[in-house]
Amino acid sequence: MESLGTFLKSRRDRVTPAEIGLRTYGTRRVPGLRREELAQLAGVSAGYYTRLEQGQADTASEQVLDALARVLRLDQVETAHLHNLARHSAKPGLSQPPSEEPHARVLTLLKSLGETLPALVLGRRRDVLAWNRTGHALFAEHISYEAPRDPEQRPSIPRMFFLDPHTRAMYRNWHELARVHVAYLRLTAGRYPTDARLAGLIGELTMHSDDFATMWATGDVADCTVGSMHLQHPTVGAVNVDYQVWLQPDSPDHRVEVYTANDPASSDALRVLTQQVGRADEPEPLRQS
């Protein structure tokens, strides 16, 4: 799991002196700002900042963190991640969290959507906690529809993205979406630094996917609440959908993701998929003996 110092260094390396109007002389051995340059611009001593980056300082005030975020040009999500890392830096070890269960109201909402719109309920680590049949058919028809019912068998969207060749082949904008998944996992890791399941997931993906390891090493952090997916579905062909996330007040770790077609051809493809799902749900006619 990421430390405060690791994140600070990755963001410091990203900012060049020229970007913030800092005049430099001679040869530089670092790609971005030096520690003493960042410290001076943020209004803290170089010694204190060095201890902070090396994990030797006990804590950092919100004012110091905000000053560092300003100099490093962090956006709102990155700044929140910086504060999360500082807040949890002293927490010891990892612990095994309980299995996640979707709230009853979330399941009622999912049921009320019917099958016209594909929808998924995702947990903290982007495990599929529930989905409607259209959502299942759109994203994972090669996986059992019943899989989310078993906490030990739930489909993991990050695992599918990086370790499942069926999933990877289906996304025409795979690299764009993969970067979003990695950046969101980093944001989650800052919120829950002692989550052993999350640490295990990140370690597994780092070991078994060079793409994940490369993207994780960038240090990027982001939330994923809206975006577009360009699919080459094995049944209905090309489908372009927009996704949007509905946050759940009763269970803020859980998200309902809903997908809508963003062009007429994709609307037709989703309509075909919905019809196929409907036929699959119809009971077989009784046969006369």
C-alpha positions in Angstrom: 0.0 0.0 0.0 1.2 3.5 -0.7 2.9 5.8 1.8 2.6 9.6 2.1 6.2 10.0 1.2 5.9 7.8 -1.9 3.0 9.9 -3.2 4.7 13.2 -2.4 7.8 12.1 -4.3 5.9 10.9 -7.3 4.0 14.3 -7.5 7.2 16.3 -6.9 8.9 14.5 -9.8 6.0 15.5 -12.0 6.3 19.3 -11.5 9.1 21.0 -13.4 10.6 24.3 -12.2 9.6 26.0 -15.4 5.9 25.2 -14.8 5.9 27.2 -11.7 8.2 30.0 -12.8 11.2 28.9 -10.8 14.6 29.9 -12.3 17.2 27.2 -12.2 21.0 27.1 -12.9 23.3 24.3 -13.8 22.7 20.6 -14.2 19.8 19.0 -12.3 19.7 15.4 -11.2 16.0 15.2 -10.5 13.2 15.2 -13.1 11.0 17.7 -11.1 11.4 19.8 -8.1 14.1 19.3 -5.5 13.0 18.8 -1.9 14.3 22.1 -0.7 12.6 23.9 -3.6 9.2 22.4 -2.8 9.7 23.1 0.9 10.6 26.8 0.3 7.6 27.3 -2.0 5.3 25.6 0.5 6.6 27.7 3.4 8.1 24.8 5.5 11.7 24.0 6.4 13.7 21.7 4.1 14.5 19.4 7.0 10.9 19.0 8.0 9.8 18.3 4.5 12.6 15.7 4.1 11.4 14.0 7.3 7.9 14.0 6.0 8.8 12.5 2.7 11.0 9.8 4.4 8.2 8.9 6.8 10.1 10.2 9.8 7.7 13.0 10.8 4.9 12.1 13.1 2.2 14.1 11.3 1.5 17.1 9.1 -1.1 19.8 9.6 -3.9 20.4 7.1 -2.3 23.8 6.4 1.0 22.2 5.4 -0.7 19.6 3.3 -2.8 22.2 1.5 0.4 24.3 0.9 2.1 21.3 -0.6 -0.9 20.5 -2.7 -0.9 24.0 -4.1 2.7 23.9 -5.1 2.4 20.4 -6.5 -0.7 21.5 -8.5 -2.9 18.7 -7.1 -6.5 18.6 -8.1 -9.4 18.1 -5.7 -9.2 14.3 -5.7 -5.4 14.2 -5.4 -5.5 16.7 -2.5 -8.1 14.5 -0.7 -5.8 11.5 -1.3 -2.9 13.4 0.2 -4.9 14.2 3.3 -6.0 10.5 3.6 -2.4 9.3 3.4 -1.3 11.7 6.1 -4.3 10.9 8.3 -3.7 7.2 8.2 0.1 7.1 8.1 0.5 6.0 11.7 -2.1 3.1 11.5 -0.4 -0.3 12.0 -0.6 -3.4 9.9 -3.4 -4.9 7.8 -6.7 -6.4 8.9 -9.2 -8.6 7.2 -12.4 -6.7 6.6 -15.8 -8.4 6.7 -17.5 -9.4 3.4 -19.4 -6.6 1.7 -23.1 -6.9 1.3 -25.2 -4.5 -0.7 -27.8 -2.5 1.2 -31.4 -3.6 0.7 -32.4 -0.2 -0.6 -29.6 -0.5 -3.2 -31.0 -3.9 -4.4 -34.5 -2.3 -4.5 -33.1 0.5 -6.7 -31.4 -2.1 -9.0 -34.6 -4.1 -9.3 -36.6 -0.9 -10.1 -34.3 -0.2 -13.1 -35.6 -3.3 -14.7 -33.6 -4.6 -17.7 -33.7 -1.6 -20.0 -30.5 -0.1 -18.6 -27.5 -2.2 -17.8 -26.5 -1.6 -14.1 -24.0 -3.0 -11.6 -23.6 -2.5 -7.9 -19.9 -2.3 -7.1 -18.1 -2.6 -3.7 -15.1 -0.8 -2.2 -12.6 -2.8 -4.3 -14.9 -2.8 -7.4 -16.2 -6.3 -6.8 -19.6 -6.9 -8.4 -22.0 -7.1 -5.4 -25.0 -7.4 -7.7 -26.1 -6.7 -11.3 -29.2 -6.9 -13.4 -29.3 -9.4 -16.2 -28.6 -6.8 -18.9 -25.5 -5.6 -17.1 -24.3 -9.1 -16.7 -25.0 -9.8 -20.4 -23.2 -6.6 -21.5 -20.0 -7.0 -19.5 -19.6 -10.6 -18.4 -21.8 -13.1 -20.2 -18.9 -15.7 -19.9 -19.3 -15.6 -16.1 -22.2 -17.1 -14.1 -25.0 -14.6 -13.4 -25.2 -16.0 -9.9 -21.5 -15.3 -9.1 -22.0 -12.1 -7.1 -24.1 -14.0 -4.5 -21.0 -15.8 -3.2 -18.6 -13.4 -1.5 -15.7 -15.7 -2.4 -16.6 -15.9 -6.1 -17.7 -12.4 -6.8 -16.3 -11.0 -10.1 -13.6 -8.4 -9.6 -13.7 -5.7 -12.2 -9.9 -4.9 -11.8 -9.0 -8.6 -12.0 -11.2 -9.0 -15.1 -9.6 -5.9 -16.7 -6.0 -7.0 -16.2 -6.1 -10.8 -16.0 -9.1 -11.9 -18.1 -8.3 -12.0 -21.8 -12.1 -12.1 -22.6 -12.6 -8.8 -20.9 -9.5 -7.1 -22.3 -10.5 -8.1 -25.9 -13.9 -6.6 -25.5 -12.8 -3.0 -24.7 -11.7 -0.8 -27.6 -10.6 1.9 -25.2 -9.0 -0.5 -22.8 -5.9 1.5 -22.0 -8.0 4.6 -21.1 -10.3 2.7 -18.8 -7.5 0.7 -17.3 -5.7 3.8 -16.2 -8.9 5.0 -14.5 -9.3 1.7 -12.7 -5.7 1.9 -11.4 -6.1 5.5 -10.3 -9.3 4.7 -8.5 -7.7 1.8 -6.7 -5.0 4.2 -5.4 -7.7 6.5 -4.1 -9.4 3.6 -2.3 -6.0 2.5 -0.9 -5.6 5.9 0.7 -9.0 5.7 2.3 -8.5 2.2 3.6 -4.8 1.6 4.1 -5.3 -1.4 6.4 -7.7 -3.4 4.1 -5.9 -6.7 3.6 -8.1 -7.7 0.8 -7.3 -4.5 -1.1 -3.6 -4.9 -0.5 -3.8 -8.5 -1.7 -5.6 -7.4 -4.9 -3.0 -4.7 -5.6 -0.2 -7.1 -5.0 -1.8 -9.8 -7.2 -2.3 -7.4 -10.1 1.2 -6.0 -9.7 2.8 -9.5 -9.9 0.7 -10.8 -12.7 0.1 -7.8 -15.0 3.0 -5.7 -16.3 0.4 -3.2 -17.5 -1.0 -2.7 -14.0 2.5 -2.5 -12.5 3.5 0.2 -15.0 0.3 2.2 -14.4 0.5 1.8 -10.7 4.1 3.2 -10.7 2.9 6.5 -12.2 1.3 7.5 -8.9 -1.9 8.8 -10.6 -5.0 9.0 -8.4 -8.6 9.8 -9.6 -12.2 9.1 -8.9 -14.3 7.5 -11.6 -17.9 8.8 -11.6 -18.6 9.4 -15.3 -17.0 8.3 -18.6 -17.4 6.3 -21.8 -16.8 2.7 -22.8 -16.3 1.5 -26.3 -17.1 -2.2 -26.5 -16.8 -4.9 -29.1 -19.4 -7.2 -27.7 -19.2 -10.9 -28.8 -23.0 -11.1 -29.3 -24.2 -7.7 -30.5 -21.0 -6.1 -31.9 -19.9 -2.5 -31.4 -21.5 -0.8 -28.4 -20.6 2.7 -27.1 -22.0 3.5 -23.7 -21.7 6.3 -21.1 -21.5 5.3 -17.5 -22.4 7.3 -14.4 -22.1 6.5 -10.8 -24.8 6.8 -8.2 -23.3 7.1 -4.7 -25.2 5.4 -1.8 -25.6 7.5 1.4 -26.3 4.3 3.5 -23.2 2.6 2.2 -20.7 5.2 0.8 -18.3 2.5 -0.3 -20.8 1.1 -2.7 -21.7 2.5 -6.1 -24.5 1.8 -8.6 -23.1 2.2 -12.1 -25.6 2.7 -14.8 -24.9 2.6 -18.6 -26.6 4.4 -21.4 -26.0 4.1 -25.1 -24.4 7.2 -26.7 -25.4 6.7 -30.3 -28.3 5.2 -32.2 -26.5 2.0 -33.3 -25.6 1.3 -29.7 -29.2 1.9 -28.6 -30.2 -0.8 -31.1 -27.5 -3.1 -29.8 -28.6 -2.7 -26.2 -32.2 -3.2 -27.3 -31.3 -6.5 -28.9 -29.4 -7.5 -25.8 -32.3 -6.7 -23.6 -34.6 -8.7 -25.7 -32.3 -11.7 -25.5 -32.2 -11.4 -21.7 -36.0 -11.3 -21.7 -36.3 -14.4 -23.8 -33.8 -16.2 -21.5 -36.0 -15.4 -18.5 -39.2 -16.7 -20.0 -40.2 -20.1 -18.7 -40.1 -23.0 -21.1 -43.6 -24.0 -22.4 -45.1 -27.1 -20.9 -44.7 -30.1 -23.1 -47.6 -32.5 -23.6 -46.9 -36.1 -23.0 
